[in-house]
Amino acid sequence: MTTTPLPEHPDRLWRNPEPRASYDVIIIGGGGHGLATAYYLAKHHGITHVAVLEKGWLAGGNMARNTTIIRSNYLWDESAAIYERALKLWEQLPEELDYDFLFSQRGVLNLAHTLQDVREGVRRVNANRLNGVDAQWLEPDEVAKVCPILNVSADTRYPVLGGTYQPRAGIAKHDHVAWALARRADEMGVDLIQGCEVTGFLKDGDRITGVETSRGRILAGRVGLAAAGHSSVLAQRAGFRLPVQSHPLQALVSELHEPVHPTVVMSNHVHVYVSQAHKGELVMGAGVDAYNGYGQRGSFHVIEQQMAAAVELFPVFARAHVLRTWGGIVDVTPDASPIIGTTPIENLYVNCGWGTGGFKATPAAGLTFAHTLATGEPHPLNAPFALERFTTGALVDEHGAAAVAH
C-alpha cells in the first residue's frame, strides 16, 4: 500500500520584509487586534498595501500574556453586540483561516456568593437573552453538575449561591490565533514588520502623513493605533490625550495535570478565575494591579491572593505547584469599555481601552477597526465606542462585567 507523504512544515508562516517608503495604511501594534485588522482590511476591503509595525516580535505583547478566555455575556446592549459578533466569528475562524487554534467551547461559569451577586447575575442573564446571547442561571446543585470539583458547600467563607453560565464560551490557544491571522494577512500582501518601534509621527498641521520609526520614516495615508497598554504614550506623541490608564495584569499557571477542570470558573467576590489549558496546566488570574505602570510583571501579594482564592473554590488544587507567572499591560478607560474610532488628528484612528477583555474581542475588534480605517466612518458595532462619549456622557459602563478581569 502506498501513502502520500505529508507536506513539509514551512520554515516561516509569514515573510519578514523590509519597510517600504509608504503604505496606504499603517497599523501600529502587531498583536491580535493589529493582525485581525490587517486581515480584514485585505479580506473585506481589498486594501493590501498595509504594514503592521511591531516594536518587538509579532504577538509578543498582551497577545502572549493573557489567559485566552472567550465569552460574550456582557450586560449592556452595545457591549453584548460587539462581543457576540466576536464569538460568532471565533466559531467560524478555524475553518476560514484553515488553522486549528484549539478553540474549545467548554463554557464560562460566573459564580454568585452574595444576594447582590444573585440579583446582578439574574439581571445579566435576562439582558443577555434579550440580546440573543446564550445565558443560563444555575442554582448551586446545577453549578456542581457543570463543575464537579468546585466547592459548593455551605460551610465555606463565601458559599456559592448560584451562577451565570454561557455554554458557547470557552478558550483558544492565543499564539496559534496570532499565527493563523499573520499567515493569512501575509498571503494577501500585508507587510508584517517586527523590530520596528514607532518613535514619532509625521504631520502636516493636524493631519498625520506618516510615522517615524527605529527603522526610518514611513509615509502613510492612514494610521491605526492598536498598541494596548502603550496607546496613551503614542497618542501623546501624536499630540492628543487618551482617557486611559495602564495597569499591570498578571496571571499564573501550574505544572501539568490530568484533565480535571471541565469549564472556566470566574468569581468576582472571591476574586479569581480558573481554567485548565489544553496541555493540562491550570491557568489562574484576577484583576489588575492597583497602581499604574508599564512593567510586564506583577506583585507577589496579588499572586498569593489568587492562589488562596483558587484553593478556597477548588480544594483539590491545594497541592498544585505554580510553574510560572507573567504580566501584561492593560489599558483601562473610565467606563471599562473600549475606544474604537477617529481621533482629533486627521488620518489617525485608535483601537484601545479594552482593559482585560481584548483577547475575546479580537475578531470583532479587527473587523470593525478595519471598516473604520477603510471608510473613515464607524461600523455600527463600534459607533457607540467613540472617543467623543467621554465628553457627551454616553458611557457604556461595563465595570461589573470586567471586575475580575476577563
C-alpha positions as CSV (number, residue, x, y, z in Angstrom):
1,M,0.0,0.0,0.0
2,T,1.4,3.4,-1.0
3,T,0.8,6.5,1.1
4,T,1.0,10.1,0.1
5,P,3.8,11.9,2.0
6,L,2.7,14.7,4.3
7,P,3.8,18.2,3.1
8,E,6.7,19.6,4.9
9,H,6.1,22.3,7.5
10,P,7.1,25.7,6.2
11,D,10.1,27.3,7.7
12,R,8.2,30.6,8.0
13,L,4.4,31.2,8.3
14,W,5.0,34.8,7.0
15,R,7.7,36.9,5.4
16,N,9.9,39.3,7.3
17,P,10.1,42.2,4.8
18,E,12.0,45.5,5.0
19,P,9.7,48.5,5.4
20,R,8.7,50.2,2.2
21,A,8.8,54.0,1.8
22,S,5.0,54.3,2.1
23,Y,1.8,52.4,2.7
24,D,-1.9,53.1,2.3
25,V,-2.5,52.1,5.9
26,I,0.0,51.6,8.8
27,I,-1.2,49.7,11.9
28,I,0.9,50.2,15.0
29,G,0.9,47.1,17.1
30,G,1.4,43.5,15.9
31,G,-0.8,41.8,18.5
32,G,-4.2,40.1,17.9
33,H,-6.1,43.3,17.2
34,G,-3.5,44.6,14.8
35,L,-3.2,41.4,12.9
36,A,-7.0,40.9,12.8
37,T,-7.4,44.5,11.5
38,A,-4.8,43.8,8.7
39,Y,-6.6,40.6,7.8
40,Y,-10.0,42.2,7.5
41,L,-8.6,45.2,5.6
42,A,-7.3,42.8,3.0
43,K,-10.2,40.3,3.0
44,H,-13.2,42.7,3.2
45,H,-11.9,45.9,1.7
46,G,-9.2,44.8,-0.7
47,I,-6.7,47.1,1.0
48,T,-3.4,45.1,0.9
49,H,-0.8,47.9,0.8
50,V,-0.7,47.7,4.6
51,A,2.1,47.5,7.1
52,V,1.8,46.2,10.7
53,L,4.6,47.6,12.7
54,E,5.6,45.8,15.9
55,K,8.4,47.1,18.1
56,G,9.2,43.6,19.5
57,W,8.2,40.3,18.0
58,L,4.8,39.5,16.5
59,A,2.1,38.9,19.1
60,G,4.7,39.2,21.9
61,G,2.8,41.7,24.0
62,N,-0.6,41.2,25.6
63,M,-1.5,38.6,23.0
64,A,1.1,36.3,24.5
65,R,0.3,37.4,28.1
66,N,-3.4,36.7,28.5
67,T,-5.5,33.8,29.7
68,T,-7.4,33.1,26.5
69,I,-10.9,33.3,27.8
70,I,-13.6,34.0,25.2
71,R,-17.2,35.0,26.1
72,S,-19.9,37.5,25.1
73,N,-22.1,37.7,28.2
74,Y,-21.7,41.4,28.8
75,L,-24.5,43.5,30.3
76,W,-25.1,46.5,28.0
77,D,-26.6,46.2,24.5
78,E,-23.6,47.9,22.9
79,S,-21.1,45.5,24.6
80,A,-23.1,42.4,24.1
81,A,-23.4,43.2,20.4
82,I,-19.7,43.5,19.6
83,Y,-18.6,40.6,21.9
84,E,-21.4,38.3,20.5
85,R,-20.2,39.2,16.9
86,A,-16.7,38.3,18.1
87,L,-17.9,34.9,19.4
88,K,-19.7,34.1,16.2
89,L,-16.5,35.0,14.3
90,W,-14.5,32.8,16.6
91,E,-16.8,29.9,15.7
92,Q,-16.0,30.2,12.0
93,L,-12.4,31.3,12.1
94,P,-10.7,27.9,12.4
95,E,-12.2,26.8,9.1
96,E,-11.9,30.3,7.5
97,L,-8.2,30.6,8.4
98,D,-7.5,26.9,7.9
99,Y,-5.7,26.7,11.2
100,D,-6.7,24.7,14.3
101,F,-6.0,27.1,17.2
102,L,-7.7,24.9,19.7
103,F,-10.9,26.9,20.1
104,S,-12.7,24.9,22.9
105,Q,-16.3,25.9,23.7
106,R,-16.3,24.5,27.2
107,G,-18.5,27.2,28.8
108,V,-17.8,30.0,31.3
109,L,-19.3,30.0,34.7
110,N,-19.6,33.2,36.8
111,L,-20.2,32.5,40.4
112,A,-22.6,34.4,42.8
113,H,-21.7,34.5,46.5
114,T,-24.0,37.2,47.9
115,L,-27.6,38.2,47.3
116,Q,-26.3,41.2,45.3
117,D,-24.3,38.8,43.2
118,V,-27.5,36.8,42.6
119,R,-29.5,39.9,41.6
120,E,-26.8,41.1,39.3
121,G,-26.4,37.7,37.8
122,V,-30.1,37.1,37.1
123,R,-30.3,40.6,35.5
124,R,-27.3,39.8,33.3
125,V,-28.9,36.6,32.1
126,N,-32.1,38.3,31.2
127,A,-30.3,41.1,29.4
128,N,-28.2,38.5,27.5
129,R,-31.2,36.6,26.4
130,L,-32.8,39.8,25.1
131,N,-29.7,40.3,23.1
132,G,-29.6,36.8,21.7
133,V,-26.7,35.7,23.8
134,D,-26.9,32.2,25.2
135,A,-27.1,32.5,29.0
136,Q,-28.4,30.5,31.9
137,W,-28.9,31.0,35.6
138,L,-27.8,27.9,37.6
139,E,-28.7,27.0,41.2
140,P,-25.9,25.6,43.4
141,D,-26.7,22.0,42.6
142,E,-26.7,22.8,38.9
143,V,-23.3,24.6,39.3
144,A,-21.9,21.4,40.9
145,K,-23.1,19.4,37.9
146,V,-21.3,21.7,35.5
147,C,-18.1,21.7,37.5
148,P,-18.0,18.8,40.0
149,I,-14.6,19.8,41.5
150,L,-15.9,23.2,42.7
151,N,-16.6,23.5,46.4
152,V,-20.3,24.4,46.7
153,S,-20.5,23.6,50.4
154,A,-22.5,25.9,52.7
155,D,-19.7,25.9,55.2
156,T,-17.2,28.0,53.1
157,R,-16.4,31.6,53.8
158,Y,-18.4,32.7,50.7
159,P,-20.8,29.9,49.8
160,V,-21.8,29.5,46.1
161,L,-25.4,30.8,45.8
162,G,-25.6,30.1,42.1
163,G,-24.0,31.4,38.9
164,T,-24.5,32.5,35.3
165,Y,-23.4,30.1,32.6
166,Q,-22.6,30.7,28.9
167,P,-22.2,27.3,27.2
168,R,-20.8,28.7,23.9
169,A,-18.0,30.5,25.7
170,G,-14.5,28.9,26.2
171,I,-10.8,29.3,25.4
172,A,-8.4,29.2,22.5
173,K,-4.7,28.9,22.0
174,H,-3.6,32.6,21.8
175,D,-0.3,32.2,19.9
176,H,-1.9,29.9,17.4
177,V,-4.6,32.6,16.8
178,A,-1.9,35.2,16.1
179,W,0.0,32.8,13.7
180,A,-3.2,32.0,11.8
181,L,-4.1,35.7,11.3
182,A,-0.5,36.6,10.4
183,R,-0.2,33.8,7.8
184,R,-3.4,34.8,6.0
185,A,-2.6,38.6,6.1
186,D,0.9,37.9,4.8
187,E,-0.5,35.7,1.9
188,M,-2.7,38.7,0.9
189,G,0.2,41.0,0.7
190,V,0.3,42.7,4.1
191,D,3.8,43.5,5.4
192,L,4.4,42.3,8.9
193,I,7.4,44.2,10.2
194,Q,8.9,43.2,13.5
195,G,11.5,45.1,15.5
196,C,10.2,48.4,14.2
197,E,9.3,50.8,17.0
198,V,7.2,53.9,16.3
199,T,9.0,56.8,17.9
200,G,7.0,59.7,16.5
201,F,4.6,60.9,13.9
202,L,4.9,62.9,10.6
203,K,2.3,65.7,10.5
204,D,1.1,68.4,8.1
205,G,-0.7,70.6,10.5
206,D,-3.3,68.5,12.3
207,R,-3.0,65.7,9.7
208,I,-0.9,62.6,10.0
209,T,1.2,61.8,7.0
210,G,3.4,59.0,8.3
211,V,5.5,57.7,11.2
212,E,9.0,58.0,12.5
213,T,10.3,54.5,13.4
214,S,13.5,52.9,14.7
215,R,14.0,51.8,11.0
216,G,13.4,55.1,9.4
217,R,10.5,57.3,8.2
218,I,7.5,55.6,6.6
219,L,4.7,57.6,4.9
220,A,1.1,56.5,5.2
221,G,-2.4,57.5,4.0
222,R,-3.9,56.5,7.3
223,V,-2.5,55.2,10.6
224,G,-4.3,53.0,13.2
225,L,-3.2,52.7,16.8
226,A,-3.6,49.1,18.2
227,A,-0.9,49.2,20.9
228,A,-3.0,48.3,24.0
229,G,-1.1,49.5,27.1
230,H,1.1,51.9,25.2
231,S,-1.7,53.6,23.4
232,S,-1.7,56.6,25.6
233,V,2.1,57.1,25.1
234,L,1.7,57.0,21.3
235,A,-1.3,59.4,21.4
236,Q,0.7,61.9,23.4
237,R,3.4,61.7,20.8
238,A,0.8,62.4,18.2
239,G,-0.5,65.5,20.1
240,F,-3.7,64.4,21.9
241,R,-4.6,62.7,25.2
242,L,-6.5,59.4,25.6
243,P,-8.6,58.9,28.7
244,V,-6.9,55.6,29.6
245,Q,-4.7,54.3,32.4
246,S,-2.3,51.5,32.0
247,H,-2.0,48.8,34.7
248,P,-0.1,45.6,35.1
249,L,-2.3,42.5,34.9
250,Q,-0.7,39.2,36.0
251,A,-1.6,35.6,35.8
252,L,0.0,32.2,36.5
253,V,-0.1,28.6,35.5
254,S,0.5,25.4,37.5
255,E,2.5,22.4,36.4
256,L,0.7,19.9,34.1
257,H,-2.2,17.8,35.5
258,E,-4.6,15.3,34.0
259,P,-7.8,16.8,32.8
260,V,-9.9,17.6,35.9
261,H,-11.4,21.0,35.2
262,P,-14.2,20.9,32.6
263,T,-15.1,24.6,32.2
264,V,-14.0,28.1,33.1
265,V,-14.9,29.4,36.5
266,M,-14.8,33.1,37.5
267,S,-15.6,34.7,40.8
268,N,-15.7,38.4,41.3
269,H,-16.3,38.1,45.0
270,V,-13.5,35.7,45.9
271,H,-11.6,37.3,43.0
272,V,-10.1,34.7,40.9
273,Y,-10.8,32.9,37.6
274,V,-9.5,29.4,36.8
275,S,-9.4,27.2,33.7
276,Q,-7.3,24.3,32.5
277,A,-5.3,24.7,29.3
278,H,-5.1,22.0,26.6
279,K,-1.8,20.7,27.8
280,G,-3.1,20.3,31.4
281,E,-1.8,23.4,33.3
282,L,-4.2,25.3,35.5
283,V,-4.5,28.9,34.4
284,M,-5.4,31.5,37.1
285,G,-5.7,35.2,37.2
286,A,-7.6,38.0,38.9
287,G,-8.0,41.8,38.5
288,V,-5.4,44.4,37.5
289,D,-2.8,45.6,40.0
290,A,-4.0,48.8,41.6
291,Y,-1.1,51.0,40.5
292,N,-0.3,52.5,37.1
293,G,2.7,51.0,35.3
294,Y,4.2,49.6,32.2
295,G,6.1,46.7,33.7
296,Q,5.3,43.2,32.3
297,R,5.4,41.7,35.7
298,G,3.2,41.8,38.9
299,S,3.3,41.8,42.6
300,F,3.8,38.8,44.8
301,H,0.9,39.6,47.1
302,V,-1.5,39.5,44.1
303,I,-0.3,36.0,43.2
304,E,-0.7,34.9,46.8
305,Q,-4.3,36.2,46.9
306,Q,-5.1,34.5,43.6
307,M,-3.8,31.1,44.8
308,A,-5.7,31.5,48.2
309,A,-8.9,32.2,46.3
310,A,-8.4,29.3,43.9
311,V,-7.8,26.9,46.7
312,E,-10.9,28.1,48.5
313,L,-13.0,27.3,45.5
314,F,-11.1,24.2,44.5
315,P,-9.7,22.4,47.5
316,V,-8.5,19.7,45.0
317,F,-5.8,22.2,43.8
318,A,-4.3,22.7,47.3
319,R,-1.1,20.7,46.5
320,A,-0.7,22.0,42.9
321,H,2.6,23.9,42.3
322,V,3.0,27.2,40.5
323,L,5.0,26.7,37.3
324,R,5.4,30.3,36.1
325,T,3.8,33.8,36.3
326,W,3.6,36.6,33.8
327,G,2.2,40.1,33.4
328,G,0.7,42.2,30.6
329,I,-0.1,45.9,30.4
330,V,-3.8,46.6,30.0
331,D,-5.3,50.0,29.1
332,V,-8.4,50.8,31.1
333,T,-11.0,53.5,30.3
334,P,-13.2,55.2,32.9
335,D,-16.2,53.1,31.8
336,A,-14.3,49.8,31.3
337,S,-15.3,49.8,27.6
338,P,-13.0,50.2,24.5
339,I,-12.4,53.2,22.3
340,I,-12.6,52.4,18.6
341,G,-12.8,55.2,16.0
342,T,-11.4,58.6,15.0
343,T,-9.2,60.9,16.9
344,P,-8.7,64.7,16.9
345,I,-5.8,64.2,14.5
346,E,-6.9,63.7,10.9
347,N,-5.9,60.3,9.4
348,L,-5.2,58.8,12.8
349,Y,-7.5,56.2,14.3
350,V,-7.4,54.4,17.6
351,N,-8.4,51.0,18.9
352,C,-7.6,50.8,22.6
353,G,-9.1,50.7,26.1
354,W,-10.1,47.1,26.0
355,G,-8.7,46.6,29.5
356,T,-8.9,42.9,30.4
357,G,-11.3,42.0,27.5
358,G,-9.0,42.4,24.5
359,F,-8.4,38.8,23.5
360,K,-12.0,37.7,23.4
361,A,-12.9,40.6,21.2
362,T,-10.0,40.0,18.7
363,P,-12.0,39.2,15.5
364,A,-14.8,41.8,16.1
365,A,-12.2,44.4,17.0
366,G,-10.3,43.7,13.8
367,L,-13.5,43.7,11.7
368,T,-14.8,47.0,13.0
369,F,-11.4,48.8,13.1
370,A,-10.7,47.7,9.5
371,H,-14.1,49.1,8.5
372,T,-13.3,52.4,10.2
373,L,-9.8,52.6,8.7
374,A,-11.1,51.8,5.2
375,T,-14.1,54.1,5.1
376,G,-13.3,56.8,7.7
377,E,-16.6,56.0,9.3
378,P,-17.5,53.8,12.3
379,H,-19.0,50.3,11.8
380,P,-22.4,50.1,13.5
381,L,-20.8,47.8,16.2
382,N,-18.1,50.3,17.1
383,A,-20.1,53.5,16.8
384,P,-21.0,53.5,20.5
385,F,-17.4,53.3,21.5
386,A,-16.2,56.6,20.0
387,L,-13.8,58.8,21.9
388,E,-16.4,61.5,22.0
389,R,-18.5,59.6,24.5
390,F,-16.3,60.9,27.3
391,T,-17.4,64.5,26.5
392,T,-21.1,63.7,25.6
393,G,-21.6,61.4,28.7
394,A,-22.9,58.5,26.6
395,L,-20.8,56.0,28.6
396,V,-21.0,52.2,28.3
397,D,-20.3,51.2,31.9
398,E,-19.1,47.6,32.0
399,H,-17.2,47.6,35.3
400,G,-19.5,44.8,36.6
401,A,-18.7,42.6,33.6
402,A,-15.0,43.2,33.8
403,A,-14.4,43.4,37.6
404,V,-12.4,40.2,37.8
405,A,-10.6,40.6,34.5
406,H,-11.6,38.6,31.5
